Structure formats: C-alpha cells, structure tokens
C-alpha cells in the first residue's frame, strides 16, 4: 500500500541529520582534494621557471599542496569515524584486505 508523505517522514530510515550533512561536506572535500592534486600538477609544470623566496613555484606547489592534501584526507577519515561509522568500517576492511595481498 502506498505511504503518505507524512508516514515516510515519520518512519526512521537509519540516517540522521548529522550523517546527511557530513555526506554533503565529504563529497565537497573529495572534489576539492581532486582539484588540489590537479592544481599541484599544473602549477608544477607551468611555473617551473618562476621563483619566489629562492624556490621555484613548482617546489612551493608541493610544499603547500601536499600538506593540504594530507589535512583534507585526515579530515575525511576523522569525519567518517564520527558521523558515518559504516563508511569507516568499509575503509578498514578494504585496508585489511589490501594488507593480506
């Protein structure tokens, strides 16, 4: 039998607001992380000849970009642990599986 809109809203589906908000933020962090990697590569290739403070801009791209990439990755992992434990569990299984190989 078809449910009314109110019945669907009232019935719990296993998700909560914090998880939904985290999934939205997580998707943007993932997109930003991909754009960051592409930007690091582009800056390293295009601005190889330019320098600032006696270092080429390609070196600065790595000096700034790599820690940013790590911080975003750590943020995603920590957010998964807090707001989406099922994603964290899948990540742990995937890591354990790759270690067995």
N, C-alpha and C positions, 0 to 999 in steps of 0.2 A: 504494500500500500504506500502511496506517496506521502512523504512527510511535509508538513508545512514549514515555512521558513523559521518560525519561532521554535519548532521542535528540533530542527537542525542546529540552531544556535545554542539551544539549551543542552543538547547532548554533547558530552565531552568526547573529543576525538584523539586524545593523547598528546595534544600540543598545547602549549601555553603561550602567553604573550611574549614572555622573555625569549623563548626559543624562536618565535617568529621574527622578532626584532633582531636577534643575533644572526639568523639565517640571512636576513637582508644586509646587515653590516658585513657579514662574512663574504657574501657574494661581491660586494664592492671592494673589500680588502683583496680578494683574489684577483679581481680585474686590475686594481692598482698595482699589485705585485707583478703581473704580466707586463703591464705598461712600463713599469720600472726597469725590468730586465731589457726590454726593447730599447728604452731610452739610454740605458747604460751602454749598450752595444753601439747605438747611433752616435752618441757623444764621443765615445772612444774612437770611432772610425772617422768622424767628420772633423773633430777638433784636435787631432793628433799633433798638429804643428803649433797650436796656440798654447801659451803657458801663463800661469798665474802663480805667484809666490814661488818661482823657480821649479814648478812642477807642471807638466803638460796637463791639459784639461782631461785627457783620457785617463790619466792617473787619478785625478780628482773625481772622475765619474766612478771609478772603482772604490776610492776611499770613502765616498759618501754613499754610493749606491748599494754596496754590499752590506754594510751595517743596517741600512734601511730595509733591505730585503729580509735580513735575519729578524729584525724587530717585528715586521709585519707577519712573518711566519710564526714567530713565537706568540704574537697576539692571537693569531688564528687558532693555534694549538690550545692556548690557555682559555680562549672563549669556548672552544669545543668542550673542554673539560668541565667548564662551569655551566654552560647553557644547553649543550647538546651532547650528553654523555654517550648516546648511541653512535654518533659520529666518531667520538674518541675511541670507543671500543672497536669500531671497524678499522680505524687507523692503526691501533695496537695489533690487531690480528694481521693486518697487511704487513706491518714491520716484522712481526714474528715469523710470518711465512717467508719473507724475503731473507731473513737471517738463517733459516734452515737450509736454504739452497746452497 
